[in-house]
Amino acid sequence: MVASVFKVLVVAGAPVVAGEALVILESMKMEIPVLADAAGTVTEVCVTEGDVVHEGDVLVVLD
């Protein structure tokens, strides 16, 4: 699947809870939220708004 990064909702250093939206992708005119699968702290945001991403790309790193 190819998508565009529509919105980045977190920054490095931010704490997140499981289920929190990290990034919103847009593909085929649909918005797709990418959710944290566990609680943690954002250590790196690997994308910016407007980037084109593919399935398997790293978007956000949590610790």
C-alpha positions as CSV (number, residue, x, y, z in Angstrom):
1,M,0.0,0.0,0.0
2,V,1.3,3.5,-0.9
3,A,0.1,6.4,1.2
4,S,0.9,10.1,1.9
5,V,1.6,11.4,5.4
6,F,-1.4,13.7,6.0
7,K,-0.6,14.7,9.6
8,V,2.1,14.0,12.2
9,L,0.5,14.1,15.6
10,V,3.5,13.5,17.9
11,V,7.0,14.9,18.4
12,A,10.2,13.3,19.8
13,G,10.1,13.1,23.5
14,A,6.3,12.9,23.8
15,P,4.8,10.2,26.0
16,V,2.0,8.2,24.3
17,V,-0.5,5.7,25.6
18,A,-1.6,2.5,23.8
19,G,-4.1,3.2,21.1
20,E,-3.1,6.9,20.7
21,A,-2.9,8.2,17.1
22,L,0.6,9.0,16.1
23,V,0.3,9.7,12.4
24,I,-2.6,10.0,9.9
25,L,-2.0,8.6,6.5
26,E,-4.0,9.4,3.4
27,S,-4.6,6.8,0.6
28,M,-7.3,6.7,-2.0
29,K,-8.9,9.8,-0.4
30,M,-9.3,7.9,2.9
31,E,-7.6,8.9,6.2
32,I,-5.9,6.1,8.0
33,P,-4.8,6.6,11.6
34,V,-1.6,4.8,12.7
35,L,-2.0,4.0,16.4
36,A,0.5,3.2,19.1
37,D,0.4,-0.5,19.9
38,A,1.9,0.1,23.4
39,A,2.5,2.9,25.8
40,G,5.9,4.5,25.6
41,T,7.9,7.6,24.7
42,V,8.4,8.8,21.1
43,T,12.2,8.6,20.4
44,E,12.1,9.5,16.7
45,V,9.6,10.7,14.1
46,C,10.9,9.4,10.8
47,V,8.4,11.1,8.5
48,T,7.1,14.6,7.8
49,E,3.8,15.7,6.4
50,G,3.6,15.2,2.7
51,D,6.0,12.2,2.6
52,V,5.0,9.2,0.5
53,V,5.4,6.0,2.5
54,H,5.0,2.3,1.6
55,E,3.9,-0.7,3.7
56,G,6.6,-1.6,6.1
57,D,8.2,1.8,6.3
58,V,9.1,3.0,9.8
59,L,7.1,6.1,10.7
60,V,7.6,6.6,14.4
61,V,10.0,4.9,16.9
62,L,8.7,4.3,20.5
63,D,10.8,3.3,23.5
